[in-house]
């Protein structure tokens, strides 16, 4: 479908909404565009949307929605998306459902005394960035967008023409019976109209992930690999990527004083190298400490947003150890807050890829070297555990396979992303590792979480090449190549079966997980046998 066709659809849509078209809403006197950070904070505090903490960060709460709501996210199924989107992993709604909700939501916002608009970009690579605008009901959510996306210069703002518009109206709740949604909350993406509708939920991660989903749809069609990963660069210019779902340690492990942060969550990989899709970070804060994660801790200052972080009333001090609101508490702050961050957030081709998994079974080794085939197998598998609070209803860790380490945000068939990644790995001779940041010595409830200091030593050894020179032991069940030693890590920890008190229990648990790997991978019938055979072998 041509760009001209899409533009014609936008014109038709605006004609349908002749009473409250997008342009009329955005040009109304009650719309404030690209306010400064201090102005947005003033508005948020004056409207009782949040409170200032002792660090100067704005602390807000989001009600019952403290995580993403994947069952409430939809793509409009139309001529543009019908043959491209993987409908086995993505929910569809009709265009009429979208148009009906769109009209209601725009009418709702038009009646507000003030709406906040952010105009900026997604993508640090000037060749591949996307011009976006976000219309917010709440000042604090607009502050979130100001810090999480890429701010335009004065010249860029003057000439800004949004290619995509996101409407976020938490106060507007859908009626599932009338509106065709699953609940009062909804996130609906229309690629033809280039509009995202978000209502009924105040969790700001939905805004961020909606933009990421759009980029994941668009970039591969230009030969660019979109990635749910963090990235950093060493003093030698070597770039590393860290794949993993929320809670596996992407932000923590990529934020290190020894390396420059490129970005903490969403990136693209083009012929030019790696680029950050965002302009900020969205870090988990539960159990955050200055001692263990100084770069994240010190980035939470004036202009940052603390989402669902408990605050001590008298002192206004954030209580990061208190998970009363949710363990998915977050801090949003711009890249400029991060000491040593690369700005603009771009780097060369990576020399190493780290796949992070939080194994709730406690049977995967803390580090494994992967062959190219194993790298593709584990990328497609995307095994980890959903951690408490990351999604609604998740209280305890649950084993899950999230294709490409980001299935909820990958609208195209998984194999398309895998082929792109495989191409870039081969082209640039990239080393790949699987790192378990989950449990050791037993499953969740019996074992313990992997020591962060061990993981940091492991990552450092992998990135500086020391593990390439180590002899390896081949795991008899998973076929993984485990280094026999690693500086700073007890040898026993490297071999997971040696950390269990009962070896028979370990073997039973490991084979159970290996069987889940095998069953999950059956859906990828179109990939070569060399990749199929790169999975667990000892069943």
C-alpha positions in Angstrom: 0.0 0.0 0.0 1.4 3.4 -1.0 2.2 6.4 1.1 -0.3 8.3 -1.0 -3.0 5.9 -0.1 -2.3 6.3 3.6 -2.3 10.1 3.3 -5.7 9.9 1.5 -7.0 7.7 4.3 -5.9 10.4 6.9 -7.8 13.0 4.9 -10.9 10.9 4.7 -10.7 10.2 8.5 -10.5 13.9 9.2 -13.5 14.5 7.1 -15.4 11.9 9.0 -14.6 13.8 12.2 -15.5 17.2 10.8 -16.7 18.4 14.3 -13.4 17.5 16.1 -10.6 16.7 13.6 -7.1 16.2 14.8 -6.0 19.6 13.4 -8.8 21.4 15.2 -8.0 19.6 18.5 -4.3 20.3 18.3 -4.8 24.0 17.3 -7.3 24.7 20.0 -6.6 27.2 22.7 -6.6 24.5 25.3 -3.6 22.7 23.8 -0.1 23.3 25.2 2.7 22.1 23.0 6.3 21.1 24.1 6.2 22.8 27.5 9.5 22.9 29.3 10.2 20.4 32.1 9.7 22.9 34.9 6.4 24.0 33.4 5.1 20.5 33.1 6.1 19.8 36.7 4.3 22.9 37.8 1.2 21.9 36.0 1.3 18.3 37.4 1.8 19.5 41.0 -0.9 22.2 40.7 -3.3 19.6 39.4 -2.4 17.2 42.2 -1.2 14.6 39.7 2.0 14.0 41.7 4.4 15.3 44.4 8.0 16.3 44.3 10.4 14.1 46.1 13.6 15.1 48.0 15.6 14.4 44.8 13.5 16.7 42.7 11.8 13.8 40.8 8.0 13.9 40.3 6.3 10.9 42.0 3.0 9.7 40.6 0.7 6.7 41.0 -1.2 5.0 38.2 -4.1 3.3 40.1 -4.9 -0.3 39.4 -2.9 -0.4 36.1 0.7 -0.7 37.3 1.9 -2.7 34.3 1.2 -3.4 30.7 -2.2 -4.8 29.8 -1.4 -7.1 26.8 -5.0 -8.4 26.5 -6.2 -4.9 25.8 -3.8 -4.1 23.0 -5.0 -4.4 19.4 -4.0 -3.7 15.7 -6.5 -2.5 13.3 -6.9 -5.2 10.7 -7.2 -3.6 7.3 -5.8 -3.8 3.7 -2.4 -2.5 5.0 -1.9 -4.9 7.9 -4.0 -7.9 6.8 -1.1 -9.8 5.1 1.8 -8.4 7.2 0.9 -8.7 10.9 1.2 -12.1 12.6 -2.4 -12.5 13.8 -1.4 -15.6 15.8 0.4 -13.3 18.3 -1.5 -10.0 17.8 -5.2 -9.2 18.5 -7.2 -7.5 15.8 -10.1 -5.0 15.8 -12.1 -3.7 12.8 -11.6 -0.3 11.4 -15.1 0.6 12.4 -14.3 -0.2 16.1 -11.2 2.0 15.9 -13.1 4.9 14.2 -15.9 4.8 16.8 -13.5 4.9 19.7 -11.4 7.5 18.0 -14.3 9.8 17.6 -15.3 9.3 21.3 -11.8 9.8 22.6 -11.2 13.0 20.5 -14.5 14.4 21.7 -13.5 13.6 25.3 -10.2 15.4 25.0 -11.8 18.4 23.2 -13.9 19.0 26.3 -10.8 19.2 28.6 -9.7 22.6 29.8 -6.2 21.8 28.8 -4.4 19.0 26.8 -0.6 18.6 26.6 1.2 17.8 23.3 4.8 16.5 22.8 6.3 16.7 19.4 9.5 14.9 18.8 11.1 11.8 17.4 11.7 8.1 17.8 15.1 7.0 16.6 18.5 8.6 17.1 19.7 7.8 13.5 18.6 10.8 11.5 18.2 8.6 8.4 15.6 6.3 10.1 13.9 8.4 12.8 10.1 8.7 13.0 8.4 12.1 13.7 5.8 11.6 16.4 3.4 13.6 18.5 1.7 12.5 21.7 -1.5 14.2 23.0 -1.8 13.7 26.8 -4.7 14.3 29.2 -2.2 14.5 32.1 0.8 16.8 32.4 2.9 14.2 34.1 2.4 11.8 31.2 3.5 14.5 28.9 6.6 15.0 31.1 7.2 11.2 30.7 7.1 11.6 26.9 9.4 14.6 27.0 12.0 12.6 28.9 11.5 9.2 27.1 11.5 10.3 23.5 13.9 12.5 21.5 13.3 16.2 21.9 13.5 18.4 18.8 15.6 21.5 18.4 13.9 24.8 18.0 14.3 24.5 14.2 13.0 20.9 14.1 10.0 21.8 16.2 9.1 24.7 13.9 9.1 22.4 10.9 7.9 19.3 12.7 5.3 17.2 10.8 4.2 14.1 12.8 4.1 10.8 10.9 2.3 9.2 13.9 0.0 10.6 16.6 -0.6 8.9 20.0 -3.6 9.9 22.1 -3.4 9.0 25.8 -6.6 9.7 27.8 -6.5 7.6 31.0 -9.8 9.1 32.2 -11.7 7.9 29.1 -12.9 4.3 29.7 -14.3 2.0 27.1 -17.5 0.0 27.4 -16.5 -3.5 26.2 -20.1 -4.3 25.2 -20.6 -1.2 23.1 -17.0 -0.5 22.0 -15.7 -4.0 21.2 -12.8 -4.0 23.7 -11.9 -6.6 26.3 -12.1 -4.1 29.2 -12.3 -0.4 30.0 -8.6 -0.1 28.9 -7.5 -0.2 25.3 -4.4 0.3 23.2 -5.3 0.4 19.5 -2.8 0.9 16.7 -3.9 1.9 13.2 -1.0 1.8 10.7 -3.2 3.2 7.9 -4.4 6.2 9.9 -1.1 6.5 11.8 -2.8 6.9 15.1 -2.6 5.1 18.4 -5.5 5.3 20.9 -4.8 4.7 24.6 -7.6 4.9 27.1 -8.6 3.6 30.5 -5.0 3.0 31.8 -2.6 5.5 33.2 0.4 3.3 33.0 2.8 5.3 30.9 4.7 2.2 29.6 1.8 1.7 27.2 2.8 4.9 25.4 6.5 3.9 25.2 5.7 0.4 24.0 3.1 1.6 21.4 5.8 3.6 19.7 8.2 0.7 19.9 5.6 -1.6 18.3 5.2 0.9 15.5 8.9 1.0 14.9 9.0 -2.9 15.0 6.4 -2.8 12.2 8.1 -0.2 10.0 11.9 -0.7 10.4 12.2 -4.3 9.0 10.5 -3.3 5.8 13.6 -1.1 5.3 16.1 -3.8 6.2 16.6 -2.6 9.7 16.5 -4.8 12.7 14.4 -3.4 15.7 15.5 -4.9 19.0 14.1 -5.1 22.5 17.6 -4.7 24.0 19.9 -2.3 25.8 23.2 -1.2 24.4 26.5 0.2 25.6 30.0 0.9 24.3 33.4 0.4 25.8 36.4 2.7 25.7 37.7 0.7 22.8 34.6 1.5 20.8 33.2 -2.0 21.0 29.4 -2.1 21.2 27.4 -4.7 23.2 23.7 -5.6 23.0 21.7 -7.0 25.9 18.4 -8.7 25.0 15.8 -9.6 27.6 12.3 -9.0 28.8 11.6 -6.5 31.6 13.2 -7.6 34.9 16.0 -9.7 33.4 18.6 -6.9 34.0 18.9 -5.1 30.7 19.0 -1.6 32.3 21.0 -2.7 35.3 23.7 -4.5 33.4 24.1 -1.9 30.6 24.4 0.9 33.1 28.0 0.6 34.2 30.7 3.2 34.9 33.2 1.3 32.7 31.1 1.7 29.6 29.0 4.4 27.9 25.3 3.8 27.7 23.7 4.0 24.2 20.2 3.1 25.5 18.5 0.9 28.0 15.6 -0.8 26.1 14.8 -0.2 22.4 17.2 -0.1 19.5 17.6 -0.4 15.8 20.5 -2.0 13.9 21.1 -0.7 10.4 24.0 -0.8 7.9 25.3 2.2 9.9 25.4 0.4 13.2 23.2 0.6 16.3 20.9 3.5 17.3 18.7 4.1 20.3 15.0 4.4 19.5 14.4 6.5 22.6 15.8 9.6 24.2 15.6 8.3 27.8 15.5 5.4 30.2 12.6 3.6 32.0 14.3 1.7 34.8 12.8 -0.6 37.4 13.4 0.8 40.9 12.2 -1.9 43.2 15.1 -2.6 45.6 17.2 0.1 43.9 20.3 1.2 45.8 23.1 3.7 45.1 25.6 1.0 46.1 24.6 -1.6 43.5 23.2 0.6 40.7 24.8 4.1 41.1 24.1 5.3 37.6 20.4 4.6 37.8 20.2 6.0 41.3 22.0 9.2 40.5 19.9 9.8 37.4 16.7 10.2 39.4 16.8 13.9 40.0 14.8 17.0 38.9 12.8 16.2 35.8 12.7 12.5 36.3 9.3 10.7 36.8 8.9 8.1 39.6 6.0 5.9 38.7 4.4 3.9 41.5 7.3 4.4 43.8 6.3 4.6 47.5 7.3 8.0 49.0 7.7 8.6 52.7 5.2 11.4 53.5 7.2 13.5 55.9 10.6 13.5 54.2 9.4 13.0 50.6 12.1 10.4 50.3 11.5 7.6 47.8 11.3 4.2 49.5 12.6 1.9 46.8 12.4 -1.2 49.1 8.6 -0.7 49.5 6.7 -2.7 46.9 3.3 -1.9 48.3 2.1 -0.3 45.1 3.9 -2.7 42.8 7.3 -4.4 42.3 7.1 -2.9 38.8 7.9 0.6 40.1 9.7 2.7 37.5 11.9 5.8 37.0 11.8 7.7 33.7 14.6 10.1 33.0 16.4 11.5 29.9 19.7 10.2 28.6 21.3 13.5 29.7 20.9 12.4 33.3 23.1 9.3 32.8 26.7 9.9 33.5 28.8 9.1 30.4 25.9 8.4 28.1 26.5 8.7 24.4 24.5 11.6 22.9 23.4 11.3 20.2 22.7 7.7 21.1 24.3 5.9 18.3 27.2 3.3 18.0 28.9 1.0 15.6 28.2 -2.6 14.8 28.2 -4.7 18.0 31.0 -7.2 18.8 28.9 -9.1 21.3 25.3 -10.0 22.0 24.1 -11.1 25.4 20.7 -12.9 25.7 19.4 -12.4 29.3 17.0 -14.8 30.9 15.6 -15.0 34.4 15.3 -18.8 34.7 12.7 -19.6 37.4 13.6 -23.3 37.2 17.2 -22.6 38.3 18.7 -25.0 35.9 20.3 -22.8 33.2 24.0 -21.9 33.7 24.9 -18.3 34.5 26.9 -18.0 31.2 27.0 -20.0 28.0 28.8 -19.4 24.7 26.5 -19.8 21.8 27.1 -21.0 18.3 25.4 -18.8 15.6 22.7 -21.5 15.3 22.2 -21.6 19.0 22.0 -17.8 19.0 19.1 -18.0 16.5 17.4 -20.8 18.5 17.5 -18.8 21.7 16.5 -15.6 20.1 13.4 -17.2 18.6 12.7 -19.0 21.9 13.0 -16.0 24.1 12.8 -18.0 27.3 12.6 -16.2 30.6 10.2 -15.8 33.5 7.7 -13.0 33.8 8.4 -11.2 37.0 6.0 -9.8 39.5 4.2 -6.7 38.4 5.5 -6.6 34.8 2.0 -7.5 33.6 -1.3 -7.3 35.3 -2.1 -10.5 37.2 1.5 -11.7 37.4 2.3 -12.1 41.1 5.0 -14.8 41.1 7.5 -15.5 38.4 6.1 -17.6 35.5 8.1 -19.5 32.9 7.4 -18.1 29.5 8.7 -18.1 25.9 8.5 -14.6 24.4 9.7 -14.8 20.8 12.5 -12.4 20.0 12.7 -11.4 23.7 9.7 -9.1 23.0 6.8 -10.9 21.5 4.1 -8.4 22.8 5.8 -5.7 20.7 6.7 -7.7 17.5 3.8 -7.4 15.1 5.5 -9.1 12.1 6.2 -12.9 11.9 9.0 -13.8 14.2 11.1 -15.4 11.5 11.4 -12.1 9.7 13.2 -10.6 12.8 15.3 -13.7 13.2 16.5 -13.6 9.6 17.5 -10.0 10.0 19.4 -10.7 13.2 21.1 -13.7 11.7 22.2 -11.6 8.7 23.7 -8.9 10.9 25.4 -11.4 13.2 27.0 -13.2 10.2 27.9 -9.9 8.4 29.7 -8.5 11.5 31.1 -11.8 13.1 29.3 -11.1 16.4 29.9 -13.3 19.5 26.7 -14.4 21.3 26.2 -15.5 24.9 23.2 -16.7 27.0 23.3 -15.3 30.6 21.0 -16.5 33.4 20.2 -13.7 35.8 17.5 -15.8 37.4 17.7 -18.5 40.1 20.5 -20.8 41.1 20.6 -23.7 43.6 17.0 -24.6 43.0 13.8 -23.2 41.4 12.0 -20.1 42.6 11.0 -20.5 46.2 13.9 -22.9 47.0 17.0 -21.5 45.3 18.1 -17.9 45.3 18.5 -15.1 42.7 21.9 -15.0 40.9 24.3 -12.7 42.7 24.5 -9.5 40.7 28.3 -9.2 41.3 28.8 -12.6 39.7 26.7 -11.5 36.7 28.7 -8.3 36.4 32.0 -10.3 36.4 30.6 -12.7 33.8 29.5 -9.9 31.5 32.8 -8.2 31.8 34.7 -11.4 30.9 32.4 -12.0 28.0 32.9 -8.5 26.6 36.6 -8.3 27.0 37.2 -11.7 25.3 38.5 -13.6 28.3 35.7 -16.2 28.0 36.7 -16.8 24.3 40.0 -18.3 25.6 38.4 -20.5 28.3 37.8 -24.2 27.8 34.1 -25.1 27.9 31.9 -28.0 29.2 29.0 -29.0 27.0 25.8 -29.3 29.1 24.4 -32.8 28.4 20.8 -31.7 28.5 20.8 -28.2 26.9 23.8 -28.6 24.7 25.1 -25.2 25.9 28.9 -24.5 26.0 29.7 -23.5 29.6 33.1 -21.9 30.4 34.9 -24.0 33.0 36.1 -20.9 34.9 35.4 -17.1 35.0 37.4 -14.5 37.0 35.4 -13.4 40.1 32.9 -16.3 40.0 33.2 -19.6 41.9 33.6 -22.6 39.5 30.7 -24.4 41.2 28.3 -21.6 40.3 29.1 -22.0 36.6 27.8 -25.6 36.6 24.2 -25.3 37.8 23.8 -28.9 38.9 26.6 -28.4 41.4 24.6 -25.8 43.2 21.6 -28.1 43.9 21.6 -30.2 47.0 19.7 -33.0 45.2 21.1 -33.8 41.8 18.1 -36.0 40.8 15.8 -33.1 41.4 18.0 -30.9 39.2 18.0 -33.4 36.4 14.2 -33.8 36.6 13.7 -30.0 36.6 16.2 -29.5 33.7 14.6 -32.1 31.5 11.2 -30.6 32.2 12.4 -27.2 31.0 14.2 -28.8 28.0 10.9 -30.4 27.0 9.2 -27.0 27.1 11.9 -25.6 24.8 11.3 -28.4 22.4 7.5 -28.1 22.4 7.6 -24.3 22.1 10.0 -24.5 19.1 7.7 -26.8 17.1 5.8 -23.7 15.9 8.9 -22.6 13.9 8.6 -25.2 11.2 9.9 -22.9 8.5 13.4 -22.4 10.0 16.3 -24.6 8.9 17.0 -27.9 10.6 20.4 -26.6 11.7 18.6 -24.1 14.0 16.0 -26.7 15.2 18.8 -29.0 16.2 20.6 -26.3 18.2 18.2 -26.6 21.1 18.3 -29.1 24.1 19.6 -32.5 23.2 19.6 -34.6 26.3 15.9 -35.6 26.7 
